[in-house]
Amino acid sequence: MRLPLWAHRWLHRRKLSRQGLKGSFLHSKLGDRLLDKSLWMPSRGSLARAWLIGIPITTIPFLPAQSLIAGVAGFFGRANLLLCIGLQFISMPLTAPVQLSACYLVGRVVRGESPFEVWAHLMANPSAAWSSDALFTLYLGSVILGPLVGLIGYAAFMLLWPDHLPRLPHRKKPRPTSS
């Protein structure tokens, strides 16, 4: 995946290229890791690491500064920063009912209850999920569900994403015929 030339020029004018960052304040503080291609270019390994780092952070409910935490963790884990930070937008108010109920269900099942009983109890009395005991159950489920989904996604990336994409052959321009 390559950026078009105009995007490279635009980033370079704003000192957001490799040459622009070399010797900058950020480069002096963060070192050569800032210029590492695995942080910025999508590859099988960097995307898999981003999933492994980003999803567990996403599943923790009511965590302030998720994007900042995921960015720092992705930076030190040499993961693709765009995916690592982008995954944090999965946990938004639109998806919260699905995410929180899944975490709560897993937490209750881990605590020894039957999934069918938990489901029936929640359908009969939805406000029971907001009891004082529910917060511990919610976080327990997220601590289990996050790394589990992260490991499944990591394995899927490593198995299904090709190691190197095949390069297309260069098209030769036809020679003009002289008549």
Backbone as JSON Lines, residues from 0, in Angstrom:
{"i":0,"aa":"M","n":[0.84,-1.16,0.0],"ca":[0.0,0.0,0.0],"c":[0.89,1.23,0.0]}
{"i":1,"aa":"R","n":[0.77,2.03,-1.03],"ca":[1.62,3.21,-1.17],"c":[0.77,4.46,-1.17]}
{"i":2,"aa":"L","n":[1.3,5.49,-0.58],"ca":[0.63,6.79,-0.6],"c":[0.88,7.46,-1.94]}
{"i":3,"aa":"P","n":[-0.07,8.23,-2.43],"ca":[0.18,8.98,-3.66],"c":[1.23,10.06,-3.43]}
{"i":4,"aa":"L","n":[1.8,10.54,-4.51],"ca":[2.89,11.5,-4.43],"c":[2.45,12.8,-3.75]}
{"i":5,"aa":"W","n":[1.24,13.25,-4.01],"ca":[0.78,14.5,-3.39],"c":[0.7,14.36,-1.87]}
{"i":6,"aa":"A","n":[0.36,13.16,-1.37],"ca":[0.28,12.95,0.07],"c":[1.68,12.97,0.69]}
{"i":7,"aa":"H","n":[2.66,12.37,-0.01],"ca":[4.04,12.42,0.47],"c":[4.53,13.86,0.55]}
{"i":8,"aa":"R","n":[4.25,14.62,-0.48],"ca":[4.7,16.02,-0.49],"c":[4.03,16.83,0.61]}
{"i":9,"aa":"W","n":[2.74,16.6,0.82],"ca":[1.99,17.31,1.86],"c":[2.57,17.0,3.24]}
{"i":10,"aa":"L","n":[2.83,15.72,3.51],"ca":[3.41,15.32,4.79],"c":[4.82,15.86,4.96]}
{"i":11,"aa":"H","n":[5.61,15.86,3.87],"ca":[6.99,16.33,3.94],"c":[7.04,17.83,4.24]}
{"i":12,"aa":"R","n":[6.13,18.61,3.64],"ca":[6.1,20.05,3.91],"c":[5.78,20.34,5.37]}
{"i":13,"aa":"R","n":[5.05,19.47,6.02],"ca":[4.7,19.66,7.42],"c":[5.66,18.93,8.36]}
{"i":14,"aa":"K","n":[6.8,18.51,7.84],"ca":[7.84,17.83,8.62],"c":[7.35,16.53,9.22]}
{"i":15,"aa":"L","n":[6.43,15.84,8.53],"ca":[5.92,14.56,9.01],"c":[6.44,13.4,8.16]}
{"i":16,"aa":"S","n":[7.62,13.56,7.62],"ca":[8.25,12.48,6.87],"c":[9.44,11.98,7.68]}
{"i":17,"aa":"R","n":[10.06,10.93,7.2],"ca":[11.21,10.39,7.92],"c":[12.34,11.41,8.0]}
{"i":18,"aa":"Q","n":[12.57,12.13,6.89],"ca":[13.64,13.14,6.91],"c":[13.26,14.31,7.82]}
{"i":19,"aa":"G","n":[11.98,14.67,7.85],"ca":[11.54,15.78,8.68],"c":[11.6,15.47,10.16]}
{"i":20,"aa":"L","n":[11.35,14.21,10.51],"ca":[11.36,13.83,11.92],"c":[12.77,13.58,12.45]}
{"i":21,"aa":"K","n":[13.72,13.27,11.54],"ca":[15.09,13.02,11.98],"c":[15.67,14.28,12.58]}
{"i":22,"aa":"G","n":[16.17,14.17,13.78],"ca":[16.78,15.3,14.46],"c":[15.78,16.22,15.14]}
{"i":23,"aa":"S","n":[14.49,15.91,15.07],"ca":[13.48,16.76,15.69],"c":[13.42,16.49,17.2]}
{"i":24,"aa":"F","n":[12.59,17.26,17.89],"ca":[12.41,17.09,19.33],"c":[11.88,15.69,19.64]}
{"i":25,"aa":"L","n":[10.88,15.24,18.86],"ca":[10.33,13.9,19.1],"c":[11.38,12.82,18.88]}
{"i":26,"aa":"H","n":[12.19,12.98,17.83],"ca":[13.21,11.98,17.54],"c":[14.27,11.96,18.64]}
{"i":27,"aa":"S","n":[14.6,13.12,19.18],"ca":[15.61,13.14,20.25],"c":[15.07,12.5,21.53]}
{"i":28,"aa":"K","n":[13.76,12.6,21.78],"ca":[13.19,12.02,22.99],"c":[12.83,10.54,22.83]}
{"i":29,"aa":"L","n":[12.29,10.18,21.66],"ca":[11.79,8.81,21.47],"c":[12.77,7.9,20.74]}
{"i":30,"aa":"G","n":[13.78,8.46,20.12],"ca":[14.79,7.65,19.46],"c":[14.38,7.16,18.09]}
{"i":31,"aa":"D","n":[15.17,6.22,17.56],"ca":[14.94,5.71,16.22],"c":[13.68,4.86,16.11]}
{"i":32,"aa":"R","n":[13.12,4.46,17.22],"ca":[11.89,3.68,17.19],"c":[10.76,4.47,16.52]}
{"i":33,"aa":"L","n":[10.8,5.79,16.63],"ca":[9.79,6.65,16.01],"c":[9.79,6.5,14.5]}
{"i":34,"aa":"L","n":[10.95,6.21,13.92],"ca":[11.09,6.1,12.47],"c":[10.91,4.67,11.97]}
{"i":35,"aa":"D","n":[10.62,3.74,12.86],"ca":[10.46,2.33,12.48],"c":[9.28,2.16,11.53]}
{"i":36,"aa":"K","n":[9.51,1.47,10.43],"ca":[8.45,1.31,9.43],"c":[7.28,0.49,9.94]}
{"i":37,"aa":"S","n":[7.51,-0.4,10.89],"ca":[6.41,-1.23,11.37],"c":[5.36,-0.42,12.12]}
{"i":38,"aa":"L","n":[5.72,0.78,12.58],"ca":[4.73,1.63,13.23],"c":[3.76,2.24,12.23]}
{"i":39,"aa":"W","n":[4.21,2.45,11.01],"ca":[3.42,3.23,10.06],"c":[2.95,2.43,8.85]}
{"i":40,"aa":"M","n":[3.71,1.45,8.42],"ca":[3.36,0.67,7.23],"c":[2.64,-0.61,7.64]}
{"i":41,"aa":"P","n":[1.52,-0.93,7.01],"ca":[0.82,-2.17,7.38],"c":[1.57,-3.4,6.89]}
{"i":42,"aa":"S","n":[1.87,-4.28,7.8],"ca":[2.45,-5.58,7.47],"c":[1.75,-6.61,8.35]}
{"i":43,"aa":"R","n":[1.95,-7.85,8.03],"ca":[1.27,-8.9,8.78],"c":[1.61,-8.84,10.27]}
{"i":44,"aa":"G","n":[2.87,-8.74,10.58],"ca":[3.29,-8.73,11.98],"c":[2.84,-7.49,12.74]}
{"i":45,"aa":"S","n":[2.97,-6.33,12.11],"ca":[2.61,-5.1,12.83],"c":[1.1,-4.99,13.02]}
{"i":46,"aa":"L","n":[0.32,-5.45,12.05],"ca":[-1.14,-5.43,12.2],"c":[-1.59,-6.44,13.26]}
{"i":47,"aa":"A","n":[-0.95,-7.6,13.28],"ca":[-1.31,-8.61,14.29],"c":[-0.97,-8.1,15.69]}
{"i":48,"aa":"R","n":[0.19,-7.46,15.84],"ca":[0.55,-6.9,17.15],"c":[-0.4,-5.77,17.54]}
{"i":49,"aa":"A","n":[-0.83,-4.97,16.57],"ca":[-1.77,-3.89,16.87],"c":[-3.1,-4.45,17.35]}
{"i":50,"aa":"W","n":[-3.54,-5.53,16.74],"ca":[-4.79,-6.16,17.19],"c":[-4.62,-6.72,18.6]}
{"i":51,"aa":"L","n":[-3.49,-7.38,18.82],"ca":[-3.23,-7.99,20.13],"c":[-3.14,-6.93,21.23]}
{"i":52,"aa":"I","n":[-2.65,-5.75,20.91],"ca":[-2.54,-4.68,21.9],"c":[-3.83,-3.88,22.0]}
{"i":53,"aa":"G","n":[-4.45,-3.59,20.86],"ca":[-5.58,-2.66,20.83],"c":[-6.88,-3.21,21.36]}
{"i":54,"aa":"I","n":[-7.2,-4.45,21.04],"ca":[-8.5,-5.0,21.45],"c":[-8.64,-5.15,22.96]}
{"i":55,"aa":"P","n":[-7.64,-5.65,23.69],"ca":[-7.83,-5.71,25.15],"c":[-8.03,-4.33,25.79]}
{"i":56,"aa":"I","n":[-7.4,-3.31,25.25],"ca":[-7.6,-1.96,25.78],"c":[-9.0,-1.48,25.44]}
{"i":57,"aa":"T","n":[-9.5,-1.86,24.27],"ca":[-10.85,-1.45,23.85],"c":[-11.92,-2.06,24.74]}
{"i":58,"aa":"T","n":[-11.73,-3.3,25.15],"ca":[-12.79,-3.98,25.89],"c":[-12.92,-3.53,27.34]}
{"i":59,"aa":"I","n":[-11.92,-2.83,27.87],"ca":[-12.04,-2.35,29.25],"c":[-13.03,-1.19,29.26]}
{"i":60,"aa":"P","n":[-14.16,-1.35,29.94],"ca":[-15.18,-0.31,29.89],"c":[-14.82,0.91,30.75]}
{"i":61,"aa":"F","n":[-15.29,2.05,30.3],"ca":[-15.15,3.32,31.02],"c":[-13.7,3.68,31.3]}
{"i":62,"aa":"L","n":[-12.8,3.31,30.38],"ca":[-11.38,3.63,30.54],"c":[-11.1,4.98,29.89]}
{"i":63,"aa":"P","n":[-10.68,5.98,30.65],"ca":[-10.39,7.27,30.02],"c":[-9.08,7.2,29.23]}
{"i":64,"aa":"A","n":[-9.01,7.96,28.18],"ca":[-7.81,8.09,27.34],"c":[-7.4,6.76,26.73]}
{"i":65,"aa":"Q","n":[-8.37,6.01,26.21],"ca":[-8.06,4.72,25.59],"c":[-7.1,4.89,24.41]}
{"i":66,"aa":"S","n":[-7.33,5.89,23.58],"ca":[-6.48,6.08,22.4],"c":[-5.05,6.39,22.79]}
{"i":67,"aa":"L","n":[-4.87,7.19,23.82],"ca":[-3.53,7.53,24.28],"c":[-2.82,6.3,24.84]}
{"i":68,"aa":"I","n":[-3.52,5.53,25.64],"ca":[-2.93,4.31,26.21],"c":[-2.58,3.32,25.1]}
{"i":69,"aa":"A","n":[-3.49,3.15,24.13],"ca":[-3.23,2.23,23.02],"c":[-2.08,2.72,22.16]}
{"i":70,"aa":"G","n":[-1.98,4.02,21.95],"ca":[-0.88,4.56,21.16],"c":[0.47,4.33,21.81]}
{"i":71,"aa":"V","n":[0.55,4.57,23.11],"ca":[1.81,4.36,23.83],"c":[2.16,2.87,23.86]}
{"i":72,"aa":"A","n":[1.17,2.02,24.13],"ca":[1.43,0.58,24.16],"c":[1.81,0.07,22.77]}
{"i":73,"aa":"G","n":[1.16,0.57,21.73],"ca":[1.5,0.18,20.37],"c":[2.88,0.66,19.96]}
{"i":74,"aa":"F","n":[3.27,1.85,20.43],"ca":[4.6,2.38,20.12],"c":[5.68,1.49,20.72]}
{"i":75,"aa":"F","n":[5.52,1.12,21.97],"ca":[6.53,0.29,22.61],"c":[6.44,-1.17,22.17]}
{"i":76,"aa":"G","n":[5.29,-1.6,21.65],"ca":[5.14,-2.95,21.13],"c":[5.43,-3.06,19.64]}
{"i":77,"aa":"R","n":[5.86,-1.95,19.02],"ca":[6.15,-1.89,17.58],"c":[4.99,-2.4,16.74]}
{"i":78,"aa":"A","n":[3.79,-1.95,17.11],"ca":[2.57,-2.32,16.39],"c":[2.19,-1.18,15.45]}
{"i":79,"aa":"N","n":[1.33,-1.47,14.51],"ca":[0.83,-0.45,13.59],"c":[-0.02,0.53,14.39]}
{"i":80,"aa":"L","n":[0.44,1.76,14.48],"ca":[-0.23,2.75,15.34],"c":[-1.61,3.13,14.82]}
{"i":81,"aa":"L","n":[-1.78,3.17,13.51],"ca":[-3.07,3.56,12.97],"c":[-4.16,2.56,13.36]}
{"i":82,"aa":"L","n":[-3.87,1.27,13.27],"ca":[-4.85,0.26,13.66],"c":[-5.02,0.23,15.18]}
{"i":83,"aa":"C","n":[-3.93,0.36,15.89],"ca":[-3.97,0.29,17.36],"c":[-4.86,1.4,17.92]}
{"i":84,"aa":"I","n":[-4.72,2.6,17.4],"ca":[-5.54,3.72,17.86],"c":[-6.93,3.63,17.26]}
{"i":85,"aa":"G","n":[-7.04,3.21,16.01],"ca":[-8.34,3.1,15.37],"c":[-9.26,2.09,16.03]}
{"i":86,"aa":"L","n":[-8.7,1.04,16.59],"ca":[-9.52,0.03,17.27],"c":[-10.23,0.6,18.5]}
{"i":87,"aa":"Q","n":[-9.73,1.69,19.03],"ca":[-10.35,2.26,20.22],"c":[-11.72,2.86,19.91]}
{"i":88,"aa":"F","n":[-11.98,3.13,18.65],"ca":[-13.26,3.71,18.28],"c":[-14.35,2.64,18.11]}
{"i":89,"aa":"I","n":[-14.0,1.38,18.36],"ca":[-15.02,0.33,18.39],"c":[-15.89,0.51,19.63]}
{"i":90,"aa":"S","n":[-15.27,0.92,20.73],"ca":[-16.05,1.08,21.96],"c":[-16.6,2.51,22.03]}
{"i":91,"aa":"M","n":[-17.72,2.68,21.39],"ca":[-18.39,3.98,21.38],"c":[-19.82,3.78,21.87]}
{"i":92,"aa":"P","n":[-20.57,4.83,22.1],"ca":[-21.93,4.66,22.64],"c":[-22.84,3.78,21.78]}
{"i":93,"aa":"L","n":[-22.62,3.74,20.48],"ca":[-23.45,2.9,19.62],"c":[-23.2,1.41,19.86]}
{"i":94,"aa":"T","n":[-21.96,1.04,20.1],"ca":[-21.61,-0.37,20.3],"c":[-21.54,-0.77,21.77]}
{"i":95,"aa":"A","n":[-21.69,0.18,22.67],"ca":[-21.57,-0.11,24.11],"c":[-22.56,-1.16,24.6]}
{"i":96,"aa":"P","n":[-23.84,-1.16,24.17],"ca":[-24.74,-2.21,24.67],"c":[-24.26,-3.62,24.33]}
{"i":97,"aa":"V","n":[-23.71,-3.8,23.15],"ca":[-23.22,-5.13,22.76],"c":[-21.96,-5.47,23.56]}
{"i":98,"aa":"Q","n":[-21.03,-4.54,23.61],"ca":[-19.76,-4.79,24.3],"c":[-19.96,-5.01,25.79]}
{"i":99,"aa":"L","n":[-20.71,-4.15,26.43],"ca":[-20.89,-4.27,27.88],"c":[-21.68,-5.51,28.26]}
{"i":100,"aa":"S","n":[-22.7,-5.84,27.46],"ca":[-23.47,-7.05,27.79],"c":[-22.64,-8.31,27.58]}
{"i":101,"aa":"A","n":[-21.78,-8.32,26.55],"ca":[-20.91,-9.48,26.35],"c":[-19.92,-9.63,27.5]}
{"i":102,"aa":"C","n":[-19.34,-8.52,27.93],"ca":[-18.4,-8.57,29.07],"c":[-19.11,-9.0,30.34]}
{"i":103,"aa":"Y","n":[-20.32,-8.49,30.56],"ca":[-21.08,-8.86,31.75],"c":[-21.44,-10.34,31.73]}
{"i":104,"aa":"L","n":[-21.87,-10.83,30.57],"ca":[-22.24,-12.24,30.43],"c":[-21.04,-13.14,30.72]}
{"i":105,"aa":"V","n":[-19.89,-12.8,30.14],"ca":[-18.68,-13.61,30.36],"c":[-18.28,-13.55,31.84]}
{"i":106,"aa":"G","n":[-18.38,-12.38,32.45],"ca":[-18.04,-12.26,33.87],"c":[-18.93,-13.1,34.76]}
{"i":107,"aa":"R","n":[-20.22,-13.13,34.46],"ca":[-21.15,-13.95,35.27],"c":[-20.9,-15.43,35.05]}
{"i":108,"aa":"V","n":[-20.6,-15.82,33.82],"ca":[-20.33,-17.24,33.53],"c":[-19.04,-17.67,34.24]}
{"i":109,"aa":"V","n":[-18.03,-16.82,34.24],"ca":[-16.78,-17.15,34.93],"c":[-17.0,-17.28,36.44]}
{"i":110,"aa":"R","n":[-17.93,-16.53,36.96],"ca":[-18.23,-16.6,38.39],"c":[-19.1,-17.8,38.74]}
{"i":111,"aa":"G","n":[-19.44,-18.65,37.76],"ca":[-20.08,-19.92,38.05],"c":[-21.54,-20.04,37.7]}
{"i":112,"aa":"E","n":[-22.11,-19.09,37.01],"ca":[-23.52,-19.18,36.65],"c":[-23.67,-19.71,35.23]}
{"i":113,"aa":"S","n":[-24.83,-20.26,34.96],"ca":[-25.12,-20.78,33.63],"c":[-25.42,-19.61,32.69]}
{"i":114,"aa":"P","n":[-24.93,-19.68,31.46],"ca":[-25.2,-18.58,30.52],"c":[-26.7,-18.4,30.26]}
{"i":115,"aa":"F","n":[-27.45,-19.49,30.25],"ca":[-28.89,-19.39,30.01],"c":[-29.6,-18.71,31.18]}
{"i":116,"aa":"E","n":[-29.16,-19.02,32.4],"ca":[-29.75,-18.36,33.57],"c":[-29.43,-16.87,33.58]}
{"i":117,"aa":"V","n":[-28.2,-16.53,33.23],"ca":[-27.81,-15.12,33.2],"c":[-28.62,-14.38,32.16]}
{"i":118,"aa":"W","n":[-28.78,-14.98,30.98],"ca":[-29.54,-14.34,29.9],"c":[-31.0,-14.16,30.31]}
{"i":119,"aa":"A","n":[-31.59,-15.19,30.89],"ca":[-32.99,-15.08,31.31],"c":[-33.15,-14.03,32.41]}
{"i":120,"aa":"H","n":[-32.2,-13.97,33.32],"ca":[-32.26,-12.98,34.41],"c":[-32.14,-11.56,33.85]}
{"i":121,"aa":"L","n":[-31.25,-11.36,32.88],"ca":[-31.09,-10.03,32.3],"c":[-32.3,-9.61,31.46]}
{"i":122,"aa":"M","n":[-32.92,-10.57,30.78],"ca":[-34.11,-10.23,29.99],"c":[-35.29,-9.89,30.9]}
{"i":123,"aa":"A","n":[-35.38,-10.56,32.04],"ca":[-36.48,-10.29,32.97],"c":[-36.26,-8.99,33.75]}
{"i":124,"aa":"N","n":[-35.01,-8.71,34.1],"ca":[-34.72,-7.53,34.91],"c":[-33.42,-6.87,34.41]}
{"i":125,"aa":"P","n":[-33.49,-6.04,33.36],"ca":[-32.27,-5.44,32.81],"c":[-31.55,-4.51,33.78]}
{"i":126,"aa":"S","n":[-32.25,-3.93,34.71],"ca":[-31.58,-3.01,35.65],"c":[-30.7,-3.75,36.66]}
{"i":127,"aa":"A","n":[-30.79,-5.06,36.71],"ca":[-29.94,-5.83,37.63],"c":[-28.48,-5.76,37.22]}
{"i":128,"aa":"A","n":[-28.23,-5.43,35.95],"ca":[-26.84,-5.32,35.48],"c":[-26.13,-4.11,36.07]}
{"i":129,"aa":"W","n":[-26.87,-3.2,36.68],"ca":[-26.27,-1.99,37.24],"c":[-26.21,-2.03,38.76]}
{"i":130,"aa":"S","n":[-26.21,-3.21,39.33],"ca":[-26.08,-3.32,40.79],"c":[-24.63,-3.08,41.19]}
{"i":131,"aa":"S","n":[-24.38,-3.02,42.48],"ca":[-23.01,-2.76,42.95],"c":[-22.08,-3.93,42.63]}
{"i":132,"aa":"D","n":[-22.62,-5.12,42.55],"ca":[-21.82,-6.3,42.24],"c":[-21.53,-6.4,40.75]}
{"i":133,"aa":"A","n":[-22.31,-5.7,39.94],"ca":[-22.18,-5.82,38.49],"c":[-20.89,-5.22,37.96]}
{"i":134,"aa":"L","n":[-20.37,-4.21,38.61],"ca":[-19.16,-3.56,38.12],"c":[-17.97,-4.51,38.16]}
{"i":135,"aa":"F","n":[-17.83,-5.26,39.24],"ca":[-16.75,-6.25,39.32],"c":[-16.93,-7.32,38.25]}
{"i":136,"aa":"T","n":[-18.17,-7.76,38.05],"ca":[-18.47,-8.78,37.04],"c":[-18.16,-8.26,35.65]}
{"i":137,"aa":"L","n":[-18.49,-7.0,35.39],"ca":[-18.23,-6.38,34.09],"c":[-16.74,-6.31,33.8]}
{"i":138,"aa":"Y","n":[-15.96,-5.87,34.76],"ca":[-14.51,-5.77,34.57],"c":[-13.86,-7.15,34.49]}
{"i":139,"aa":"L","n":[-14.36,-8.11,35.24],"ca":[-13.85,-9.47,35.16],"c":[-14.06,-10.03,33.75]}
{"i":140,"aa":"G","n":[-15.25,-9.82,33.21],"ca":[-15.54,-10.28,31.85],"c":[-14.68,-9.59,30.81]}
{"i":141,"aa":"S","n":[-14.43,-8.3,30.99],"ca":[-13.61,-7.58,30.01],"c":[-12.15,-7.99,30.08]}
{"i":142,"aa":"V","n":[-11.67,-8.31,31.28],"ca":[-10.28,-8.75,31.43],"c":[-10.09,-10.13,30.8]}
{"i":143,"aa":"I","n":[-11.13,-10.93,30.76],"ca":[-11.04,-12.25,30.14],"c":[-11.32,-12.17,28.64]}
{"i":144,"aa":"L","n":[-12.34,-11.43,28.26],"ca":[-12.76,-11.36,26.86],"c":[-11.76,-10.61,25.99]}
{"i":145,"aa":"G","n":[-11.16,-9.53,26.5],"ca":[-10.22,-8.73,25.72],"c":[-9.0,-9.51,25.25]}
{"i":146,"aa":"P","n":[-8.22,-10.1,26.15],"ca":[-7.07,-10.88,25.69],"c":[-7.46,-12.09,24.85]}
{"i":147,"aa":"L","n":[-8.61,-12.7,25.13],"ca":[-9.05,-13.85,24.34],"c":[-9.33,-13.44,22.89]}
{"i":148,"aa":"V","n":[-10.08,-12.36,22.71],"ca":[-10.36,-11.87,21.35],"c":[-9.07,-11.36,20.71]}
{"i":149,"aa":"G","n":[-8.17,-10.77,21.51],"ca":[-6.89,-10.32,20.98],"c":[-6.05,-11.47,20.46]}
{"i":150,"aa":"L","n":[-5.99,-12.57,21.2],"ca":[-5.22,-13.74,20.75],"c":[-5.84,-14.39,19.52]}
{"i":151,"aa":"I","n":[-7.18,-14.45,19.48],"ca":[-7.85,-15.02,18.3],"c":[-7.56,-14.16,17.07]}
{"i":152,"aa":"G","n":[-7.65,-12.85,17.23],"ca":[-7.35,-11.95,16.11],"c":[-5.89,-12.02,15.68]}
{"i":153,"aa":"Y","n":[-4.98,-12.13,16.65],"ca":[-3.56,-12.26,16.33],"c":[-3.32,-13.52,15.5]}
{"i":154,"aa":"A","n":[-3.91,-14.62,15.94],"ca":[-3.74,-15.88,15.19],"c":[-4.36,-15.77,13.8]}
{"i":155,"aa":"A","n":[-5.5,-15.11,13.69],"ca":[-6.14,-14.95,12.38],"c":[-5.28,-14.11,11.45]}
{"i":156,"aa":"F","n":[-4.7,-13.03,11.95],"ca":[-3.81,-12.22,11.12],"c":[-2.6,-13.03,10.66]}
{"i":157,"aa":"M","n":[-2.01,-13.78,11.57],"ca":[-0.8,-14.52,11.23],"c":[-1.08,-15.68,10.27]}
{"i":158,"aa":"L","n":[-2.28,-16.25,10.35],"ca":[-2.61,-17.37,9.47],"c":[-3.18,-16.92,8.12]}
{"i":159,"aa":"L","n":[-3.99,-15.88,8.12],"ca":[-4.73,-15.52,6.91],"c":[-4.09,-14.41,6.09]}
{"i":160,"aa":"W","n":[-3.32,-13.54,6.7],"ca":[-2.71,-12.43,5.97],"c":[-1.45,-12.95,5.29]}
{"i":161,"aa":"P","n":[-1.27,-12.72,4.0],"ca":[-0.06,-13.2,3.33],"c":[1.17,-12.46,3.85]}
{"i":162,"aa":"D","n":[2.29,-13.19,3.92],"ca":[3.51,-12.6,4.44],"c":[4.0,-11.46,3.55]}
{"i":163,"aa":"H","n":[4.04,-11.7,2.28],"ca":[4.43,-10.68,1.32],"c":[3.4,-10.68,0.21]}
{"i":164,"aa":"L","n":[2.91,-9.52,-0.11],"ca":[1.96,-9.42,-1.21],"c":[2.72,-9.57,-2.52]}
{"i":165,"aa":"P","n":[2.15,-10.3,-3.47],"ca":[2.85,-10.45,-4.75],"c":[2.92,-9.11,-5.47]}
{"i":166,"aa":"R","n":[4.06,-8.86,-6.06],"ca":[4.24,-7.62,-6.81],"c":[3.76,-7.82,-8.24]}
{"i":167,"aa":"L","n":[3.12,-6.81,-8.72],"ca":[2.65,-6.86,-10.1],"c":[3.81,-6.55,-11.03]}
{"i":168,"aa":"P","n":[3.89,-7.23,-12.16],"ca":[4.98,-6.92,-13.09],"c":[4.76,-5.53,-13.69]}
{"i":169,"aa":"H","n":[5.88,-4.86,-13.98],"ca":[5.79,-3.54,-14.59],"c":[5.31,-3.69,-16.03]}
{"i":170,"aa":"R","n":[4.41,-2.81,-16.39],"ca":[3.91,-2.83,-17.77],"c":[4.89,-2.08,-18.65]}
{"i":171,"aa":"K","n":[5.26,-2.7,-19.73],"ca":[6.16,-2.05,-20.67],"c":[5.34,-1.21,-21.63]}
{"i":172,"aa":"K","n":[5.84,-0.02,-21.86],"ca":[5.15,0.86,-22.8],"c":[5.46,0.37,-24.21]}
{"i":173,"aa":"P","n":[4.44,0.35,-25.05],"ca":[4.71,-0.08,-26.43],"c":[5.57,0.96,-27.16]}
{"i":174,"aa":"R","n":[6.47,0.45,-27.97],"ca":[7.33,1.34,-28.75],"c":[6.54,1.94,-29.9]}
{"i":175,"aa":"P","n":[6.78,3.21,-30.12],"ca":[6.08,3.8,-31.27],"c":[6.63,3.22,-32.57]}
{"i":176,"aa":"T","n":[5.74,2.91,-33.43],"ca":[6.17,2.34,-34.72],"c":[6.44,3.47,-35.69]}
{"i":177,"aa":"S","n":[7.52,3.34,-36.38],"ca":[7.86,4.36,-37.39],"c":[7.39,3.85,-38.75]}
{"i":178,"aa":"S","n":[6.75,4.73,-39.46],"ca":[6.26,4.3,-40.77],"c":[6.94,4.98,-41.91]}
